Amino acid sequence: MKKPELLVTPKTIKDIEALCKVGADALVIGEERFGLRLAGEFSREDVKKAVEIAHSFQKKVYVAMNAIFHNESIEALYDYVRFVKEANVDAIIFGDPAVLMVAKEAAPDLPLHWNTETTATNWYTCNYWGRKGAKRSVLAREINMDAIVEMKEHAEVEIEVQVHGMTAMFQSKRSLLGNYYEYQGKALVVENRAQNANMFLHDKERENKYPIFEDANGTHIMSPNDMCMIDELTELIEAEVDSLKIDGILQTSEYILKVTELYRKAIDLCAENPDQYEEVKDDLLQEVEEIQPKNRPLDTGFFFKETVY
């Protein structure tokens, strides 16, 4: 079977070489002002160095430019796209059509990956952006396995699917969302407000804690559980999904490295020796569970649930 790309989100420039060595095929990096919910912040010098290191291992680097941009940001988009092109980055990840239009002018040969995180829910939409110039579509996290397989069958572009990590549930340009809920007298409250790296919305009724953080793009509320598909890769690989993503946001570098190593093993076995994969996949899941933060239960996201838009 064809092996999918293993796509990983490093936290720092120090992670690049190690992730390449344990089996990452491609890396997503960028700056907060251009990219949404990145695992780490990468300056222009970091981007250039990351490309140099990754390419020495024959790996790829994608730069995230999937934020929502206003009029005053357009000139900066031209400058950053030109920089990304000069840095020899392998693709730009975009959601806002402004990035596509700027890239067509400033770097027409640079591959584009369309990623809005929520609206890639059918193959017509994926192919629409493909015909506009995108090489890849990143599917919404809220669709199930049957829909993913069907979309891959009809897609004219590469298909990327997240298989591990937390997912975004809500984004707002506003800050202090917790204060809003408190003002309304709702059950959701912000915990550890003074420690931005460790804030949660606490839903007492469901006993869920939703990680929340704020940055230049506003307020982000994340899922209470981490998706983990390490023991359920067969259908995705048989369908020849092009890229499987590990999202390392709000995780440690050590965690991302170990999870990447485990998924590398899982993908290789599933593609090359499916019977052996079936024998060891539960052990691989157990290894992930052993390093999983206690406050972040694992589940399979929406892969085996009714599709939710």
N, C-alpha and C positions, 0 to 999 in steps of 0.2 A: 504493500500500500504506500501511497505517497505520504511523506511526512509533512505535517504542517510546520510553519515557522513557530518557534517559541519566542514570544515577545515579552519583554520584562521592563519594569520601570525602576531604574536605580535611584538611590537617594543622593549620592555624591559622586564626584569624579573618581574617588578612590574605589568605588564599587565596579567600575567598568571592566577592568581587566579580570577580576575574579569572576564576574558573571559570564564573561566570554569563555573563560576556562571551564566553567561547570556546565556550559551547554546552551546559554542564551544565543539565539540567532539574530535577534534585533533588540534595540533599546529605544525607549521613548524618553526624551529629555526636553528641557526648555525653560523659559522664564515665566514667572507667575503673571506678568503683565500681558503675556500673549497666550498662555496655555492654561487650561482649567485642571485643577486638582492633580497637580504633579506630585510625584513622590518626593522630589527634591528640587532645589533651585539651581540652575546651571547658567552661569554667566557666559558671555560670548567666548571668553578664553576657555572656559570649561567645555563649551560645545566643540570648539576646534580641537581641543585635546581629546575629547571623547571620540570624535570621528577618527582621529589619528590612531588611537588605541584599538577601537573596534575594527577598523579596516585592516589593521595588522593581523587580526585574527579572522579575516574574511567575514566579519559580521556587519550588520547595518545599523544606522542611527536615524531615527525619525524625530523631527522637532515638532512639538505641539504648538499650534496656533489656532486652537479651537475655542478661544474666548469669543464673547460677543463684543463687537467694536462699534464705537460711535464716530461721528464725523471727524472729531479732533484726533482720532487714532490713525487715520488713513495714511498720513505721511510717514508715520512710524512703521506702518506695515510695509511700505515700499522699501524702506531702509533695512528692515529686518529680513525680508525675503531676499534681498540682494546679498546680505551677509550670509544667510543660510546657504545660498547657492555657492558663494565663494568658499564656504567652509566644507563643501563637498558632502553635505548631508544627503541622505538617500531618499528622503521624502518629507513632505510637510503634512501634518494632520490638521484639517480645517473643519469648521462647521458653518461659519458665516460665509455666505457667497462673496463678500468683499475680499476675503483672502484669495479665493479662486481667481477673481478678476484681477487683483494685483499681481498674483503669481503669473498669470498669462502674459502680463506686460513685462514684469521684472525678471522672471525666470521661467520662460515658457516650456523648457525641457524638464523641469523638476517634477517628479511624480507627486501626486496629491492623493491623500487618503481622507475620505469624507467621514466625519465622526461628530454627530450631534448628541450622542449617547442615548437619545430617546426616540427619535423619529424614523430610524431605519427598521421599519416593521413590515415591509413588503418588498418584493423584488423589483416592482415597477419604480419605486422611489430610488432604490439602489442603482438601477440601470439609468434612470434619469440623470443622476449625478455622474454616472460613468460617461454618458454621452456629452455631458458638459465638460468633462476633462479629468474626472477622478479615476484613479487606477484601482482603488479599494473602497469598500464600504464597511464600516464598523457597525455591527448589528446592535440594536437596542438590547439592554439586559433583561427586559421584561417579557421576552418571547420564549416559547418553549421549544423543545428539541425537534418536534415534528415540523414546526414552522421554519426553524433554522435549516433543516435538511431540504425542505421544499424551496426555500429561498436560494440555497446554494445550487440546486438543480437548474434554476432559471436565471441565475445571475450572469451578467456579462462582465462583471468586475470581480476582483478578489474579495473574499469574505473573511472578516476578522471577528472572533468571538472571545469575550472574556470568560475564562474558566476558573479564575481564583482571585480572591480578595473582596474588599467591600465595594459597594456601589453607591452612587449618589441617588438620594431620594428627593432632594429639594435644593434649589438654589434661588437666592434673591439678592438683588443689588443692595438691599437694606442690611444694616448691621443691627445688633442687639435684638435679635428675634426673640430671645428668651424673655426680655423685658416686655415685649408685646404680649406674649402668652400670659405672663403674670398679670399684666394690666387687665387682660380679658377674663382673668379668674379661671383659666384653664388648668388642667392637671399637669401639663407639661411645664417643667421648670428646668433652668440651667444649673448644672452642678459644676463646682470648681470654676466659677466664672473668671477668677483672677488668673487661672492657668490655661491660656488659650490652647495649649497643646493637649489638654486633657479635659475638655468640656463635653458635657452630654446633655441631651434632652431626655428626661426620665419620664416614661409612660408607666405610671404605677399600675394601671389597670392590666396591662399586658406584661408587666415586669420587663420591659425593654429599655435599653439605654442606647440612644442614637448619638454617635459622635457628631459634634458640631464644631466647625471652625470658620473663621473669617479671614479673608485676604483681600487683595486688590479687586477681586471680582465679586465680592459680597460675602454672603453667608451661605454655608454649605452644610446640609444635614445628610449624614451617611447612614447606610443600612446597619441594623443592630447585629447582624450576623455576617460572617465571611463566606462567600461562595467557595466551594471546593469540588472540583470535578475530576480529581486525579484517578479515581476508581471508576469513572464513567466516560472514558474517552473514546470508546469503540465507535459509537455512531458518528461522532464528529470526524474522526479520522477516516472512517469508511465513506463518509460523504465528501471527503477531500476539502474540508474547510481549510482555507489557506493559512490562517494565522490564529494561534491560541495565545491569549494574553494573561499574564499574571500582573495584577495591579498591587503595588506595594505601598500605596498611600497609607500613612499613619502606622507603618510597620518599621522595624529596625532593619539595618543593612544585613545583619546576620540572619534574620528570618527570611528575607528575600533571597539571599544566597542559597540557603538550605532548601527552600521551596523550589527554586529554579533547578537545583540539582535533582530533586525528586521527580519533578515533571519531565526533565530530560530523560530520565530512566524510564518513566512511564510511557512517554511518546515513542521512544525507540523500541521498547518491547511491544507495544500495541501495534506498531507498523511492521515490525520485522518478525515477531514471534507472538502472535495473538494468544496462543494457548498458554504460554508462560506468563503473559500479562494477566490473564484471568486468574492464574495461580497466585500471583504476588500483589495484585492490586489492593487487596484488603490490608496487606502489610504496609504498602505505601501510604494508604490513608492513615493508618495508625501512626506512622512516623510524622505525618503532618500534625495529627492531633497532639502528639507529644510536645511539639514546640509551639502550638497554638496558644495565644494569650487566653487566660481563663475567662475573661469577660467578653470573648469573641467566639461564640459557638459557630461551628461549621454547618453549612447546609448546601443544597444543590440549586439555590436561587429559584428561578422560574423554569428551569429546564424540564421539570416533570410536573409542572402545574399548568392550569389553564392560563393562556396568554393574557397578560394584563397590560393595557396601554396607559 
